[in-house]
Amino acid sequence: MKIKIIVPRWPKDSFWDVITFKFPSLSTTLLAALTPQGHQVHIHDEGIAPLDLDEACDLAAITAMTPLAPRGYEIAEAYRRKGVKVIMGGIHPTWLPKEAIAHCDAVVIGEADEVWAEVVRDAAHGHLKRFYQQRERTDLSLLPLPRRELLPPKGYFFENTIQTTRGCPFDCEFCSVTAIYGGTYRTRPIAEVEREIKALRRAPAYIFFVDDNIVGNMRHARELFSMLSEYRLRWVSQCPISIAQNEKLVRLMAKAGCHGMFIGFESLNPENLKLMGKKTNKVERYEAGIKRLHDHGIGVHASFVFGYDYDDPSVFERFISFANRNRIDGAFLPLLTPFPGTRIHQRLKKEGRILTEDWSKYDMATVVFKPKGMTIEQLQEGFWWVNKEFY
């Protein structure tokens, strides 16, 4: 069969549609590697190039986050009208499989690594089941090397994305990671990570480790950083600010080539952090933590979420003051978005505060709920102001 793995584009004119800092979805190249032999696989990312629906294929596999789901459904229906079988998977179909199945032939719920070969075989023999779901969590030691050679030669800022762990040990109210992985945290053998680094087709000098929390298991993190120290690499990843309290590990990160960390500070208000369930974040330690990372040559890309219940209109200027005072290197500044499947969505829906379930609006740049501490207009205008002011 000719199999096309598709990533839908963001809604046109979306805040995120125009961002040039793009990197490929690791799940697509991994899915390609997990495809049984004898099939042709093509990866298409609509964020890089338009999709040609007239290009022949026998099976379309569409992955979709929530704001991309409506476009994913459009693509699925277009292929089905042509007689092409369609599989959907990813975060949104996992949360809402009954919604997704109305637009496709089969839905993969949750991780697909250990069930994908069965899906392909069933499609080839013409007897797809409506739903597929692994019995157990993926054993990360068995993952093959992603097929990066299938990615387009141009369009991405960089393509060297690697996963060393999966999941997160924390349980934040708004987080989709917890909703998908159920609070589990698994590590990948260091030898397998090293094998993948050596196999990178492009200069492995710069890598994005896409772990949601690369230091969730300290022993694994120390072993990983020790291995990385043997190579001349520069890399970035994600971790909590609490890691800065461990100066020994910070030194090891720097020695290993850490260029920067994406850190979820999320709020300057302790009451918001308590509501989120962000127990490891202590506002009074933020500035000292940033300084320690900077002192070791590690950049800080900060994430702050706007619109939580204890935010008022002053939150935007307070963030800018904090960012300037601490010389934040970069920032991700989304609106609180209650994605389906998360506890925040359940809570806001119970409180009657969800404004819409038009998923294309769930782009982290559009207010889709009633805030408590300000008007909808103040939150929306504040979002645009703080992003423009920072950048």
C-alpha positions in Angstrom: 0.0 0.0 0.0 0.9 3.6 -0.4 0.6 5.2 3.0 0.5 8.9 3.6 1.1 10.3 7.1 -0.4 13.7 7.4 0.0 16.6 9.8 -2.8 19.2 9.2 -2.0 22.9 9.1 -3.0 25.4 11.7 -6.1 27.5 11.0 -5.4 30.2 8.4 -4.5 33.6 10.0 -3.8 31.8 13.3 -1.2 33.3 15.6 0.8 30.1 15.3 0.4 29.6 11.5 2.9 32.4 10.7 5.6 31.2 13.1 8.8 30.3 11.2 10.4 28.4 14.0 9.1 25.0 12.9 10.3 21.5 13.6 8.8 18.1 12.6 6.5 16.0 14.6 8.6 13.1 15.9 5.6 10.8 15.9 5.4 10.9 12.1 8.9 9.7 11.5 8.5 7.1 14.2 5.3 5.8 12.8 6.9 5.5 9.4 9.7 3.4 11.0 7.1 1.2 12.6 5.3 0.5 9.3 5.8 -3.1 8.2 8.0 -3.7 5.2 6.4 -3.9 1.8 4.6 -0.5 2.0 5.5 2.9 0.7 5.3 5.7 3.2 5.2 9.4 2.6 5.1 12.1 5.3 3.3 15.4 4.6 3.2 18.4 6.9 0.7 21.0 5.7 2.6 23.6 7.7 5.4 23.2 5.2 3.6 22.7 1.9 0.0 22.4 0.6 -1.5 19.0 0.5 -2.3 17.5 -2.9 -5.4 15.4 -2.4 -5.2 14.1 -6.0 -1.8 12.4 -5.3 -2.7 8.7 -5.1 -2.5 6.8 -1.8 -4.3 3.7 -0.3 -4.2 4.7 3.3 -4.2 8.2 4.9 -3.0 8.4 8.5 -3.8 11.8 10.1 -2.5 13.0 13.5 -4.2 16.0 15.1 -3.9 18.2 18.1 -7.2 19.9 19.1 -6.9 23.1 17.1 -5.9 21.1 14.0 -8.7 18.6 14.4 -11.3 20.5 12.2 -8.8 20.7 9.3 -7.9 17.0 10.0 -11.6 16.1 9.6 -11.8 18.0 6.3 -8.8 16.1 5.0 -10.2 12.8 6.2 -13.6 13.3 4.5 -12.0 14.4 1.3 -9.9 11.2 1.1 -12.9 9.1 2.0 -14.9 10.6 -0.9 -12.1 9.3 -3.1 -12.4 5.8 -1.6 -9.2 6.1 0.5 -9.3 4.5 3.9 -8.5 7.0 6.7 -6.9 6.4 10.2 -6.9 9.2 12.8 -4.8 9.4 15.9 -3.0 11.8 18.2 -4.1 13.8 21.1 -7.5 15.0 20.0 -8.8 11.7 18.6 -7.6 10.0 21.8 -9.7 12.4 23.9 -12.7 12.3 21.6 -12.7 9.0 19.7 -16.4 9.0 19.1 -16.2 12.4 17.6 -13.3 11.4 15.4 -14.8 8.2 14.1 -17.6 10.1 12.4 -15.0 11.4 10.0 -12.7 8.4 9.4 -12.6 4.6 9.2 -10.5 3.9 12.3 -9.2 5.7 15.4 -6.0 4.9 17.3 -6.5 5.8 20.9 -3.4 6.7 22.9 0.0 5.5 21.9 0.3 3.8 18.6 3.8 2.3 18.7 2.8 -1.2 19.5 -0.5 -1.4 17.6 0.4 0.4 14.3 1.6 -2.8 12.5 -1.8 -4.4 13.3 -3.6 -1.3 11.9 -1.6 -1.5 8.6 -2.1 -5.3 8.2 -5.9 -4.9 8.8 -6.1 -2.0 6.3 -4.2 -4.1 3.7 -6.6 -7.0 4.1 -9.7 -4.8 4.0 -11.0 -5.4 7.6 -10.2 -2.3 9.7 -11.6 -2.2 13.1 -13.2 1.1 14.3 -10.9 1.5 17.3 -7.4 0.4 18.2 -5.8 0.8 21.6 -2.6 -0.8 23.1 -3.1 -3.0 26.1 0.1 -1.6 27.8 2.2 1.5 27.6 4.9 1.5 25.0 8.2 -0.1 25.9 10.6 2.7 24.9 13.5 0.2 24.7 11.9 -1.3 21.6 11.5 1.8 19.5 13.2 1.9 16.1 15.2 4.8 14.7 12.8 7.4 13.2 12.8 7.7 9.4 14.0 11.3 9.1 14.9 10.7 5.5 11.2 11.0 4.7 11.1 14.6 5.9 11.2 17.4 3.3 14.7 18.8 2.7 13.6 22.4 3.4 11.0 24.1 5.6 12.0 23.2 9.1 14.2 25.3 11.4 15.8 22.0 12.4 14.9 18.3 12.3 17.0 16.8 15.0 14.3 15.9 17.6 14.9 13.0 19.9 12.8 11.6 22.8 14.6 10.2 25.9 11.6 9.9 28.2 7.8 9.9 27.8 5.2 11.4 30.1 5.7 13.6 33.2 5.7 12.7 36.9 3.6 15.9 37.7 -0.1 16.2 37.5 -1.0 19.8 36.4 -4.7 20.6 35.9 -4.3 22.1 32.5 -1.8 19.7 31.0 -2.5 17.5 28.0 0.5 15.3 28.7 -1.0 14.0 32.0 -4.4 13.5 30.2 -2.7 11.3 27.6 -0.2 9.3 29.6 -2.1 9.1 32.8 0.7 10.4 35.0 3.2 7.7 33.9 6.8 8.5 33.3 9.1 6.1 31.3 12.7 6.3 30.4 14.5 5.1 27.3 17.8 3.2 27.5 20.7 5.6 27.3 22.4 3.3 24.7 19.4 3.7 22.4 19.5 7.5 22.7 23.2 7.4 21.9 22.6 5.2 18.9 20.0 7.6 17.6 22.3 10.6 18.0 25.0 8.8 16.0 22.4 8.0 13.2 21.3 11.6 12.7 21.5 12.3 9.0 22.1 16.0 9.5 24.9 17.4 11.6 24.0 16.3 15.1 25.5 19.5 16.6 22.1 20.8 17.6 19.4 18.7 19.1 15.9 19.3 20.6 15.2 16.6 23.2 11.4 16.8 23.1 10.8 15.2 26.5 8.1 17.0 28.5 10.4 16.8 31.5 13.9 15.6 30.8 14.8 15.5 34.5 11.7 13.6 35.8 14.0 10.7 36.7 17.2 12.1 38.2 19.2 9.0 37.8 18.3 8.7 34.2 19.0 12.4 33.7 22.5 12.1 35.2 23.3 9.1 33.0 22.0 11.0 29.9 24.0 14.1 30.6 27.1 12.1 31.3 26.8 10.4 27.9 26.1 13.7 26.1 29.3 15.2 27.7 31.3 12.8 25.5 30.1 14.6 22.4 30.4 18.1 21.0 26.7 18.9 21.1 24.4 21.8 21.7 20.9 21.0 22.8 17.7 22.2 24.3 14.9 20.5 26.2 12.2 21.1 28.8 12.4 20.9 32.6 10.9 22.6 35.8 12.6 25.6 37.3 13.1 23.6 40.5 16.1 21.9 38.8 18.1 25.1 39.4 18.3 24.2 43.1 20.5 21.3 42.2 23.7 23.1 41.2 25.6 19.9 40.7 23.1 18.7 38.0 23.0 22.2 36.4 26.8 22.1 36.1 26.5 18.6 34.5 23.8 19.9 32.1 26.1 22.8 31.0 29.1 20.4 30.5 26.8 18.2 28.4 26.1 21.1 26.0 22.8 22.4 27.3 22.1 25.6 25.3 18.7 26.3 26.8 15.7 25.0 28.7 12.0 25.5 28.1 10.6 26.0 31.6 7.0 26.1 32.7 6.9 28.9 35.2 3.2 29.4 34.3 2.3 32.1 36.8 3.7 34.7 39.2 0.8 34.2 41.5 1.1 31.4 44.2 -2.7 31.0 44.3 -2.7 30.2 40.5 0.1 27.7 41.0 -1.8 26.0 43.8 -5.0 25.8 41.6 -2.9 24.4 38.7 -1.4 21.7 40.9 2.1 23.1 40.0 3.5 22.0 43.4 7.2 22.3 42.5 7.0 25.9 41.4 7.9 28.4 44.1 7.6 32.0 42.9 10.1 33.3 45.5 12.8 31.0 43.9 12.2 32.0 40.3 14.8 34.8 40.0 17.6 32.9 41.8 16.9 29.9 39.6 17.1 31.9 36.4 20.3 33.5 37.5 21.9 30.1 38.3 21.0 28.8 34.8 22.3 31.9 33.2 25.5 31.8 35.2 26.1 28.4 33.7 25.4 29.5 30.2 22.0 28.0 29.9 19.3 30.1 28.3 15.8 30.3 29.7 12.7 30.0 27.5 9.9 30.7 29.9 6.2 29.6 29.6 3.6 31.7 31.3 -0.2 31.0 30.9 -2.6 33.9 31.1 -6.2 33.7 32.2 -6.1 31.6 35.4 -8.6 32.4 38.1 -6.3 34.7 40.1 -5.1 36.7 37.1 -6.3 40.3 36.8 -5.5 43.0 34.1 -2.3 43.8 35.9 -0.8 40.4 35.2 0.5 41.4 31.7 2.6 44.3 32.9 3.9 42.3 35.9 5.1 39.6 33.6 7.0 42.1 31.3 8.6 43.7 34.3 9.7 40.2 35.6 11.0 39.2 32.1 13.0 42.4 31.7 14.4 42.3 35.2 15.6 38.7 34.7 16.6 38.9 31.1 14.4 36.0 29.9 15.9 34.7 26.7 12.6 33.7 25.1 9.0 33.1 26.0 5.9 31.1 25.2 2.9 33.2 26.3 -0.4 31.4 25.5 -3.9 32.0 26.8 -5.2 29.3 29.2 -6.8 26.8 26.9 -9.0 24.1 28.4 -8.3 21.3 26.1 -10.8 18.4 26.1 -9.6 15.5 28.3 -7.9 17.8 30.8 -9.1 18.5 34.3 -9.3 22.2 33.6 -11.8 21.5 30.8 -13.9 19.4 33.1 -13.9 22.1 35.8 -14.7 25.0 33.6 -17.5 23.1 31.9 -19.0 22.2 35.3 -18.8 25.8 36.2 -20.5 26.9 33.0 -17.6 28.9 31.8 -16.8 27.2 28.4 -17.7 29.7 25.7 -17.3 27.4 22.6 -16.3 23.9 21.6 -15.3 25.1 18.1 -11.9 23.3 18.3 -10.3 25.6 15.7 -10.5 28.3 18.4 -8.5 26.3 20.8 -5.3 27.6 19.4 -3.9 29.1 22.7 -4.4 32.6 21.2 -8.2 32.9 21.4 -10.3 33.2 24.6 -12.6 30.2 24.8 -13.8 30.5 28.4 -15.1 33.1 30.8 -12.2 34.4 33.0 -12.8 35.3 36.6 -10.5 38.2 37.2 -11.1 40.2 34.1 -13.4 40.5 31.1 -13.1 38.4 28.0 -12.0 41.5 26.1 -9.3 42.4 28.7 -7.8 38.9 28.5 -7.8 38.8 24.7 -6.3 42.3 24.3 -3.8 41.6 27.1 -2.6 38.4 25.3 -1.8 40.4 22.1 -0.2 43.2 24.1 2.1 41.0 26.1 3.3 39.0 23.1 4.0 42.2 21.1 5.6 43.9 24.1 7.9 41.0 24.8 9.0 40.4 21.2 
